[in-house]
Amino acid sequence: MNSDNTVLSSEKEDIAAFRAAIISTLDAIISSIDSDDAFSGINPYELRKRIGELPFLPEHGDGWDNVLESVKTDILPHMLRTWSPSYMPHLHSPALIESIAAELIIAAFNSSMDSWDQGPAATEIEVRTIRELCRLFGYTDDSDGVFTSGGSQSNISAAIIFRDMFIEKLTGRDVKKHGLPDDFYKLRLYTSEISHFSFDKGAHMMGLGYDSVVKLPVDEKERIDIGKAREIIREDYERGLHPFLIAATIGTTDFGSIDDIQQLREIADEFGMFLHADAAYGSGAILSSYRKRIGDLSLADSITVDFHKMFLLPISASALLVRNGKNLDVFQLHADYLNREEDEEDGYINLVGKSMQTTRRFDALKVYISFRMRGEDGYRKIMDTSIGNAAYFYERISRDDDFIAPIEPELSSVVFALRGGDDRNKKTRRRLLSEGVVIGQTVFEGKTMLKFTLLNPALTHEHIDRLIERIKE
């Protein structure tokens, strides 16, 4: 490929250059897969130095061959290998092979999901995918949704929707036109004390501030304590505050703990609140043999679903589903160059009116291709393997006096520690990192803990046994 080949086109030379670039890139990736290690073990100072010495914007371009050779030599060896059985620190999954191929299609065609004429087939696939997802999670034909950049955007979008709806119901005020009312500081959003920090971020972005987010205490299984939650909300209500939203976490980041959606629905109805299910993590269990563990998510007014976690799709891929599709009108705003009313009257669907974003990637294709290829039984095997591996690991260390394992997993995350104190656990994680084994670290009851997040279906019990022994060493 040379500098004359700028973009993919119907010209034979450009097609040949595209083919060559893809093949050489593929070869470089494959050549970097030379072990089961998750990481090279390089320290941050050395890696920073090497990256800092690479050219960035030379006066004359280096050419494709030179650039790719540099990437192959200086960058790929130090990338995290999410497919490695030695990688398990975060809700950061390996990617299904077909979904990586889908990413190539997405990048090559570069569709934008804001207007039909920027992605005709892409728009129709997203609409179909959202419709099917609504059915999968128990919603009706009146429900709707939109793909987002991740769980944070899905959660914040839900909070914006229900803030505006609550204020309009309470005061008749249209927040989109007139802004927040004078007593906006009385609004309260309730979520678990170990919920995702996106609700705090959202409160800031919505002009409500962190003080509007009330963190509800959890029980011995790290789920919202229903009795205490009802008491806290009732006290706020009686003090003249405005409880407007409860966010149930269906799979907390560390423990994978699952809030009781049925009882939270009852509390929401009692105080005239909306209920959101942040199922960014736990939504994958809908396709597992353990689906009853997450409860009936259709009881929630909205659901966050992340596909770049348990569903094993490349980052980013998330969706917000809403039980009442008209709720998404909160984001509706007409622009003559995007969503002309006459086009929509003639059947052209412009998705920009459903999202806080304008330009969006065609992430629905990854879901469509992987769901169609794997089917329910294929995905069930993947999900059951991950959840089963967590149960196996927990059972093993629970019987070992060298370990502490405080909470039995419901999904695929296990928090644990070596006996012997914080310093021992911190040094163990760092030592493993230097050896190419990447595990997580968190805090529980003021103590440093380690964490396995077992999303990789290629992980076997033998892998787990070897890791246990290496940690003990």
N, C-alpha and C positions, 0 to 999 in steps of 0.2 A: 504494500500500500504506500502511495506517495502523496504529496501535498495536493496533487490535482484531484484526488478522490476526496471530496468534501462531505457529501451526503449520499445516502442510499438513493438510487434512482433506477430507472429502467434501462440505463446505458449498460452495455455488457461489461465495460471496464469497471464501473462502480459496483456491479454485482460481484464480479470476480474479486475486487478489493474487499468487499464486505465478507465474502466467504473466507478469504485468506485470513482476515483479521479475527474472525470468530474461531477458526480452526487453530490458529496459533495461540490465541488466548486459552482455548480449551486445553491445548497441549501444556501450556504453562501451569494451569491449575492442576492438571493431573500429575505433572512432574513434581509438584510441591507436596503431594500426598505420599509421603515416604515413611510414615510411622503412625502409630495409634496415639501419639502424644497430642494433647490439645493445644500446646503452646511451646514455643522454642525455649522458654525460660529466661530470655534476655531481660536484663533489668531496665527500668524506665530511662535512666540516664544514658545508657549506651544506645538504646533505640532512638531516643530523642536526638542524640548526636548524629547518628547515621542518617536519619530523616532530614535533619537540618543541613547536611552536606549535599543533598540531592538538588539538581537544578529545578527551577520552578517555571520561570518565564524567560527562556534564553532569547537572545536577539534573533537567532536563526533556529528554527525548529529542529529537534533532535531526530525526527523521523520515527516511524512506527517501530521498526525493528529495534532501534536503540532504546526507546522508551520501554517497550515490552521486556527487553532483556534486563533493564534496571528494575522494573517491577518484579520480575521473576527472581532476581538476585537479592534485592534489598527490602522488599515489602512482603511478598507472599510467604516467605519462611516464618515471618513473625505475625501473621494473621492468626486469629483464634480459629480453631477448627471445630465448629459447633457440632460436627458429625462424630467427633471423637467420643468413645465411651469414657474418656477421662475428663470430659467437660460437663459440669453440672452445677454451676454456681447460681444461675439466675433463671428467670422465666424466659429463656432465650434458646430457642429450639434449633435443631438441625432442620434443613429444608428438604421436603420430598423432591425426588429427582424430577418428576413431571412439573412441579411448581417452579423449579429453576428454569426449565425450558419455557414455561409460561412467561417468566420475567423477560426472556429474550424477545418474545412476541410483543410484550408490553412496551419495551424500550424501542424496538425497531419501528413500530407503527406510531408510537408517541401520541396516543389519543389523549384528549382532555375531556373530563367528564362534566364540564359545565354546560355545554350546549350540544344538541343532537348533531348539528352539522360539523362538530369537531370529533365525533366518535359515534357514528350511526349504529354499527353492530355492538360497539362497546356499551352504549347507552341501553340498548335492548337487553344485553346480557346482564347488566347490573340490575335493571328493573326485574328481570326474571329471577335472578339470584336472590334479591331481597324478598321477593314474594315467597319463594320456596323456604327461605330462612325463617320468615314469619310463621309459616306453617309448621316448620320443624320445632319451633319453640312454643307452639300452642296458640299463637295469635290467629286472628281471623282475616278475611278478605278486606276488612276496613283498615287493617294495619299497614304500616309502611316502614321505611328505614332508609339509611344512606351509609355509604362507606366513608370511613374517616381515616386519619393518619395513625390512629392508635387509641388505646383505652383512655388516655387523658382527654383527647378531643371528644370522644364519645361521652364520657362522664360530664365534661364541662358543657357540652351541647345540651345534654339532658337537664342539667341544672338551670341553664338559661331558659329553656322551654318552660319549665315548671315554675320558675320565678315569675316570668311574664304572665303565665296563665293564672297563677295564684293571685297576683296583684290585680289583674283584671276582674277576677271573680270577687275579690274582697272590696275593691274600690271603684271598679268600672274604668280604671285608667289604662290606656294603651301605652305600655312602656316603650314599644318600638317607636312611637311618634313623640311621646311627651317625656320620656325618661322616668326615673324612679320617683316615687312620692316622697314627701318630706320625712315620713317616719320609716323609711326603708331600713334603718338600722335595727328595727325590731324583727326583721326576717330571720328565721333560724333554719339551718340545714343540719340534719342529724346523721351521723355515720359512726361506724365502729372506731374505737381508739387505735386500732391497728389497720385502718382502711388505707387506701391509696392516697398519696398526698395531692392528687389532682383535684380533690374537692377543695382543699385549701387554696390551691392555685386558682381554681375557678372562682372562688369567693372573692379573691383579690381582683381578678379580671372583670367580675360583674359589678364591682364597686361596693360590695357588701363587707369586705374585709374578713380577716381570719376569725375575728370574734363571732362572726355569724355561724361558724361551723362548730357544732357541739359534738364532742367526742364521747360516745356512749361506752360505758365499761363493758368488759367481756367476762364470760364465765370461765370455768376451768378448762373448757375445750376451745377457748379463744374465739367464741362466737358472741355476738351481742347478747348481753344479759337482758332478757325480755322484761322481767319485773322491774329492774332498775331503769330501763329505757322508758317504760310507760310512766314511771314516777317522775323522771326528769322532764319529759315532755309535758306532762300535766302541770307541773310547777311552772314551767315557762308560759304555758297557755294561760294559767290563772294570773300570772304577773302582767298579762297584757302583751306578751310577745306574739309573734306570728310564725309558728311552726309551719313550713310549707313543703318540706321534702325529707323523706328518710331514704338513705342509700344503703341497701343490703349488699354486703360483700359475699359473692359466691366464689370463694377461693381466695383467701388472703395471701399476700405476697410470700410471707415466710412459711406459714403453717398449712396453707391451703384450706383453712377452716371456713365453714359455710354457715352463714347466718340463716335463721329460720324464716323463710319468705312468707309462710302462712301466717305466723304470729305478727310479723311486721306489717303485713297487709291489714290485719285487724287493728293495729295501733294507728296506721295511716287513716283508715276509715273513721276511727273514733274521733280523731282530731281534725278531720278535713284536709289531710295532707296527700301529697303524691308519693308514690313509691318507685324508686329506681333500683334495678338489679345490676350491680357492677360485677358481671360474670366474665370479665376479661380473661381470667384464668380458668375458672371452673366450667365455662360454657362448653368446652370440649367434651365433658363427661356426658353430654346429651346423646352422644353416639356410642357410649360405652355400656357395658353390662351393669354399671354402677349409677345409672342416670337418676335413680330415685334419691340418691344422696344430695343432689342439688335442689330438690324440691320442684314445685310447679312454677316455673319462671313466668308463665303467662299471667300470674297474679300481679306482676309488676306493671306499672304504666310504661316503663321503658327498660331495655336491656342492652348492656354493653357486651359485645362479642368480639374477642380478639382471635384472629386466625394465625397470628405469628407466635402463638404459645402452644397449646396442646394439639392444635390442628396441623402443626409442622409446616407452615407456609412462610416464605421469605418476608422479612420486614419490608414495608409495613402493610398490614392488612387488618383492619378493624371495621366494625359496623355498629351503628346505633339503630336499634329496632324500637318502634313506638307502637303501643297497642292501638291508639287512635291516630291514624295517618295524618289527620288534619293538624295535629300538634306541630308538625314540621313547618307549617305556614309561618311560624315565628321568624324563619330565615328568608321568607319570600320577599324579594325586592326586584322590580322589573328594570331591566336595562335594554334599551333599544338594540344594542349590538349583540345581545346574548339571548334573551328569552322573550322574544316578541310575542305579543298576545295572539296575533293572527296565525303564527306558526303553531302555537299550542292548540288552537282551535281546530287546526287541520291534522292533528295527531302527532306533531313533532314534540317529543318529550325533552325538556331542558331541565337537567337535574340541579342546576345552580341554585334554584329556589329552595332546596332542601338542606343546604349545607352552609356552614360558616366560611368554608373555602370557596374560591372560584376555581382555579385550576386544580384538578385532582387526577391522580393516576388511575389507570384501568385495573385496579386491584381485584375487582370481582372476577376477572378471568382466572386468577390463581385458584379461587374457590371453586369456580365452575369446573375447571379441568380436573382438579384433584378429587372433588366430590364424585364427578362422573367416572373417573378412572378407578377409584378405590371402592366406591359403593359403601353401603352401610356396614357390610361384613368386614371389608378391608379396614375401615376406620375403627370399627369395634375392636379388632385385633390390636391395632396400634394403641388405642386408649387403654384397653385392658392390660396390655403389657406394661405401660408406664405406671398405672395405679398399682398393679400387682408387684412391680419391682420395689415401689415404695413400701408396700406392706412387708415384703420379704426383708428389706434392709432394716426396717424398724423392729421386726421380730428377732433378727439376728443380734442387733446391738442391745435390745432390751434384756437379753439373756447373758450379756457380757458385762462383767463387773468393771471393766475399764471405761465404760461409756455411761452417759446420762442421756435419756431420750424422753423428754417431758410430755409430749403430745402425740398420740397415735394419729397417723395421717389419714385424711379422707380422700385426698387426691394424690399427687405425685411428689410432694415436698416433705422432707423429713429434717427437722431441726434437732441437733444433738450436740454433745460435747464430750471430750475426753475428761475424765476426772483429773484434777491437778491444778485447776485455776485458769484464769484468763490468758496469762502469758504463754502457757503451754499450748493452748488452742490457737492463739495468734501465730506462734512460731511454726506450728504444724501446717497451717494453711500456707504460709509463706514458703516453707520448705517444699511442699508439694507443688506450688506454683513454679518454683525454680526447676522442678523435675518434669514439667509439662502436664501436671495434673491440676485442674482448676476446679475448686469447690468454693462454696459460699461461706460468708461470715455474717452474723447478725448479733442482736442482743436480746436476751430474754430474762426478765426479772433482774435486770442490772448486770447480768453476767454475759461474757462473750460466748457465743455458740457457733458451731459450724452448721453447714446446711448442704444437703443434696437436693437438687431439683431434677428429678429423673424423667425427662421428656423424650429421651432417645430410645426408640423401640429396638435398636440394635444392641442395647445394653443387656447383658445376661447375668444370671445369678453368679456365674464364675467371675465375671468382671467385678461384681459387688464384693464377693468374698476376698478377692485380691486387694481391693481398695481398703477394706476393713483391716486386713493384715498390715498393709503399708502404713496406714494411719497409726496403728498400734506401735509399729517399729519406730 
